[in-house]
Each structure stands twice: as structure tokens, then as C-alpha cells.
Amino acid sequence: MRVAADIVIGIVALLHAYFLVLEMFLWDKPLGMKIFRTTPDYAAASKTLAANQGLYNGFLVAGLAWGLWLGAAGMAVKLFFLGCVIVAGVFGAATVSPRILWVQAVPGIVGFALVLLA
């Protein structure tokens, strides 16, 4: 079960690395605007806010990678950062778009459950 948990945690970390790239570097580019459903004017006006949000996703990646690096001893670290992912996903779903629940919170919940079962 630990291997399955670590695989899901790796996927969650990769998702957040992707979010980092989208928010920090592609926010005002065609791909970023398509994914986040923004206009050029909105993307230009909110670019620094998006970059800040992307940086926070980078911290989630770092924390999840740290937990993976610690192996079995990293259970608390994994649970903490997965909890952060879940809270951010639920908040995003409630305040921005329900699809954030499925893209961010659900993978975090699956990882959290697998870590507890490991």
C-alpha cells in the first residue's frame, strides 16, 4: 500500500509542478488563458497574483517531495502537505470553480487515504 501511496503522492506533486508552470510562466500565454478561461486583459492584470499562487504550488511540490524522500519516516510530512492540497482544493472549488475539487482535492484525498492505509 505504501508504494501505491507514494505513486499517488508523486502524481499530486507533478500536478502541482504543472500548476506552478502554468501560473508563473504561462498565465498570460494562450495555453494558460485557455486552461484558466481568462481573457488577455484579465491575464495581464492578474499576472503577478497568479505568479504568487504558482509559487505556493511550488512549496506544495517541495513538501510532497520531502515526504517521499523521507520514505516511511515521512508519513507526517506527507499527510501535512496532502492536507494542504486538500484544503486548497476545497477552497478553490468553493470560491473559483467546482472543477478544482476534481483536479486538486480528489487526488489529494486519495493520496491521504492511501498514506493512512499504508
N, C-alpha and C positions, 0 to 999 in steps of 0.2 A: 504494500500500500504506500510505503514511503516513496518508492520510485514513481508511482502514479502522481503522488502529491507534488514531487519535485518537477515532474514534467509539466503539470498544470501551472505551477509557480513560474517556471521558465516561460511558458506561453503568456502568462499575465505580464511578466517583466518585458517580454518582447512587444506586447501590445502597447505598453506604456512608453517604451522606447520609440515606437512608431508615433504615438500621440505627441511625444516631445518633438520629433522631427516636423510633424505637421504643424504644430502650434508655434514652434520657434523659427522655423525656416520656410515653411510653405503656406503660412496663413494667408498671405496676400497673393499667392500664386494660383493659377487655375485649379490645380488639384485640391489645394486647401480650401478654396472658396466653394468648390463643388461638394466636398465632403461635409463641410460645416454649413453649407447652404447660406453663404453670405454674399453680399454684393461687393464690388470693388471699393465703393465709398466706405462701407462698414468695415471691411477688412483693413483698409488704410488707417481708419480712425482708431481701431482697436488692436492694432498690431503689437504694441508694447504690452498690453494686457494679456494677449494670447501668448506672447513670449514668456511672460512671468508664469502663466499657467503651465506652459511646457516645461519650465524649469522644475516646477513642483512634481511633474510626472517623472522627471529625471531622478528626483530624490526617492520616489517610489521604486524605480528601477534599481537604484543603488541599494536600497534596503532589502529588496527581494533577493538581489544577487548576494548580498552579505549573508542573508539567512541560508541560501543554498550553499554558499562556501563553507558555512559552519557545520553543514551536514545535520546529523541527529541533534547536535547541541544547539542548533539554530531554531528550534521549534518556536520559542517565544518571539524571536525576531520575525520569523515567517508569519506567525499569527498577528503580530502587531501591524506589519506592513500590509498584509492582506486585509486586515480590519480597516486600515486607512483607505485602501482601494474600494472596499465595500461602502464605507460611509460617503466617500466622494462620489461614487456611482449612484447611490440612492439620492444624494443631494442634487446631483446633476439631473437625474431623472425627474425630480420634483420641481426643479427650477428652470431647466433648459429644454430637455427633450426626453420623453419616455424611452427612446431607443438607447440612451446612455445606460439604463438599467441592464439591458441585454448585452451591450458591448463591454461594459466595465464591471458592473456589480456582480452579475451572474458568474462570470469566470472567477472572480474573487471569492464568491461564496463556495463554489465548487472546490477551489484550492483550499480554503479554510476548513471545509468539511473533511477533505482528504487528509490534511495535516492532523486534525483531531483523531481520525481513524487510524493513522499510521502508528 
